[in-house]
Amino acid sequence: MIDAIALGADSVTTIDEFKAWTRAAVRPIFPHGAHISGHGHIHSAGVGLDYLVAVDYPLDYLLKVRNRAGGIDSPIMSRWMATRQPVLFEADDPWHDVPAEWLKGFREYDMRNAVAHGVYDTQRCVGTFQYFCRIPGRLGDFHAETVRQLAPIVHETLCRVITQLNTNNAFSTRLAELSAREREITQWLRIGKSNGEIASISGLSENTVKHHLTRIFRKLEVETRGQLLYRLAEHEVRLAPGYGMKIL
């Protein structure tokens, strides 16, 4: 089963493909209702999170446990950092030292059982953290051993996806270089407005809108409206407050 998961991961190169792969390949073998993957750089104090990839994970809860520095306050993550071993946590049988406020939020958002593990990759100076929650039943040896085998596969897949994402950042740079008017038109285009609708909203003629779109296509190195919409969707991320951590 683990081999099948690894095989399915070989073709994953984008965030959307990563999410689809975890739902289609990982979830049937390791049942869970929500999953989040962290990717960050290793430094002297541990791992600084740069990206979080949320798969059916309640973002409201994620923002609730975020600290002022943009990191995540979680006793589960802290325990993994201290032990580097699979961590199993059940809301109905919590550890004695779990903060009451954190546990209250964990229960309110119905996170139920959680299993976490990660990879501390000193060769790449990268750490990844896999956090599965809303797991049915009681937790035990099966969950610990399965996540132990899963973590290196998810690590390699996530590292490949993030590398590709950073390679594509040239598009984000070109997007930032658009004029204010071009950015405005691009935003209307992104939410599905037609040239005529954009002209009416912006107080421009339709021909002027077409001229702007021609320049936008040239600057962003796309040829069609469909290509532009795809690239915009591919690079749309939510920036969480903090030091640049992105929620994907």
C-alpha positions in Angstrom: 0.0 0.0 0.0 2.8 2.4 0.8 4.5 1.5 -2.5 1.2 2.5 -4.3 1.2 5.8 -2.5 4.9 6.4 -3.5 4.2 5.5 -7.1 1.3 7.9 -7.3 3.5 10.7 -6.0 5.9 10.5 -8.9 3.9 12.8 -11.2 2.9 15.4 -8.5 4.4 18.8 -9.3 1.8 21.4 -8.3 -0.1 22.3 -5.1 -3.4 21.2 -6.6 -1.9 17.9 -7.7 -0.4 17.4 -4.2 -3.8 18.0 -2.6 -5.5 15.6 -5.1 -2.9 13.0 -4.5 -3.3 13.1 -0.7 -7.1 12.7 -1.0 -7.0 9.9 -3.6 -3.9 8.0 -2.6 -3.1 8.7 1.1 -6.6 9.0 2.6 -7.9 5.6 1.7 -4.9 3.9 3.3 -4.5 6.3 6.2 -8.1 7.5 6.9 -8.3 11.1 8.1 -10.6 14.1 7.6 -8.0 16.9 7.3 -4.3 17.2 6.6 -1.8 20.0 6.7 1.8 19.9 5.5 4.4 22.3 6.7 7.6 23.2 4.8 10.3 25.3 6.2 14.0 26.1 6.5 16.2 24.7 9.2 18.0 27.2 11.4 19.8 27.2 14.8 16.5 27.3 16.7 14.7 24.6 14.8 12.6 25.0 11.7 11.0 28.2 10.4 7.8 27.6 8.5 7.7 29.1 5.0 4.7 27.2 3.6 1.6 25.4 4.9 -0.4 23.3 2.4 -3.9 22.8 3.8 -6.0 19.8 2.6 -9.6 20.1 3.8 -8.1 21.7 6.9 -10.2 24.5 8.7 -8.2 27.6 8.1 -10.1 29.5 10.8 -8.6 27.0 13.3 -5.2 27.4 11.8 -5.3 31.2 12.2 -6.6 30.7 15.8 -3.4 28.8 16.7 -1.0 31.1 14.8 1.2 33.2 17.1 2.2 36.8 16.6 5.4 35.9 14.8 3.4 34.0 12.2 4.4 30.5 13.6 2.0 27.8 14.9 1.5 27.2 18.6 0.8 23.5 18.8 1.9 21.1 21.6 1.8 18.3 19.0 4.3 20.1 16.8 6.4 21.0 19.9 6.5 17.3 21.0 7.6 16.2 17.5 10.4 18.8 17.5 11.5 17.5 20.9 11.4 13.8 20.0 11.4 13.5 16.1 9.2 10.5 16.6 5.5 10.0 15.5 3.1 11.8 17.7 -0.4 10.5 18.5 -2.9 12.7 20.2 -6.5 12.0 21.2 -8.8 14.8 22.4 -10.6 12.4 24.7 -7.4 11.4 26.4 -5.2 14.5 26.4 -1.7 14.8 27.8 -1.6 16.3 31.3 0.5 19.3 30.1 -1.6 20.4 27.2 -2.7 24.1 27.5 -6.4 24.3 28.3 -7.1 27.0 25.8 -5.4 25.0 23.0 -7.4 21.9 23.9 -10.6 23.8 24.0 -10.0 25.1 20.4 -9.0 21.6 19.2 -12.2 20.2 20.5 -14.4 23.1 19.3 -13.2 22.5 15.7 -13.7 18.8 16.0 -10.1 17.9 15.3 -10.6 14.7 17.3 -7.6 12.4 16.9 -4.3 13.7 15.4 -1.2 12.0 14.2 1.9 13.9 13.2 5.4 13.2 12.0 8.1 14.9 9.9 11.4 14.9 8.3 14.5 16.9 9.3 16.4 17.0 6.1 19.9 18.4 6.9 21.1 17.9 3.3 18.6 20.3 1.9 18.4 22.3 5.2 14.6 21.8 5.0 12.1 20.4 7.5 8.7 19.2 6.7 5.9 18.3 9.1 2.8 16.1 8.3 -0.2 16.6 10.5 -3.3 14.4 10.0 -6.4 14.9 12.1 -10.1 13.9 12.4 -8.9 10.3 12.3 -11.6 7.8 13.2 -11.3 5.3 16.1 -8.6 4.9 18.6 -4.9 5.6 17.8 -2.3 2.9 18.0 0.7 1.2 16.6 -0.8 1.1 13.1 -1.0 4.9 13.0 2.5 5.4 14.3 4.1 2.9 11.9 2.1 4.1 8.9 2.9 7.8 9.4 6.6 6.8 9.9 6.6 5.3 6.4 4.5 8.0 4.9 6.5 11.0 6.1 9.5 10.5 3.8 7.3 10.0 0.8 5.3 13.2 1.6 8.5 15.0 2.3 10.0 14.3 -1.1 6.8 15.1 -2.9 6.3 18.4 -1.0 9.9 19.4 -1.6 9.4 18.9 -5.3 6.2 20.9 -5.3 7.7 23.8 -3.4 10.8 23.8 -5.6 8.5 24.0 -8.7 6.4 26.7 -7.0 9.5 28.8 -6.4 10.7 28.3 -10.0 7.4 29.7 -11.1 7.8 32.8 -8.9 9.0 34.7 -12.0 5.3 35.0 -12.9 4.6 36.6 -9.5 7.4 39.1 -10.2 5.9 40.0 -13.6 2.5 40.3 -12.1 3.8 42.8 -9.5 5.3 44.9 -12.4 1.9 45.6 -14.0 0.6 49.1 -13.8 -2.2 50.0 -11.4 -4.7 50.0 -14.3 -3.4 46.7 -15.6 -3.7 45.1 -12.2 -7.2 46.4 -11.8 -8.2 44.9 -15.2 -6.5 41.6 -14.3 -8.5 41.4 -11.1 -11.8 41.9 -12.9 -10.7 39.3 -15.4 -9.8 36.9 -12.6 -13.3 36.9 -11.2 -14.9 36.3 -14.6 -15.8 39.7 -16.0 -16.2 40.1 -19.8 -14.4 42.9 -21.7 -17.6 44.8 -21.9 -18.3 44.5 -18.1 -14.7 45.6 -17.4 -15.1 48.6 -19.7 -18.3 49.6 -17.9 -16.9 49.2 -14.4 -13.6 51.0 -15.2 -15.1 53.8 -17.3 -13.2 52.8 -20.4 -14.1 51.9 -23.9 -14.1 48.2 -24.8 -11.3 48.8 -27.3 -9.2 50.4 -24.6 -9.8 47.3 -22.4 -8.6 45.1 -25.3 -5.4 47.2 -25.7 -4.7 46.8 -22.0 -5.3 43.1 -22.2 -2.8 42.8 -25.1 -0.2 44.5 -23.0 -1.0 42.4 -19.9 -0.7 39.2 -22.0 2.7 40.3 -23.3 4.0 41.3 -19.9 2.9 38.1 -18.3 4.0 36.0 -21.2 0.7 34.3 -21.8 -1.2 34.0 -25.1 -4.8 33.5 -24.2 -7.3 34.5 -21.5 -7.5 30.9 -20.4 -3.7 30.7 -19.9 -3.8 33.8 -17.8 -6.6 32.6 -15.6 -4.8 29.3 -15.1 -1.6 31.1 -14.1 -3.4 33.4 -11.7 -5.2 30.5 -10.1 -1.9 28.5 -9.8 -0.1 31.4 -8.0 -2.9 32.6 -5.8 -1.9 32.1 -2.2 -3.2 33.4 1.1 -0.5 35.3 3.0 -0.9 34.8 6.7 0.3 37.6 9.0 3.8 37.0 10.1 7.2 36.6 8.5 6.2 35.5 5.0 4.6 32.2 5.8 2.2 31.3 3.0 -0.9 29.1 3.3 -1.5 27.3 0.1 
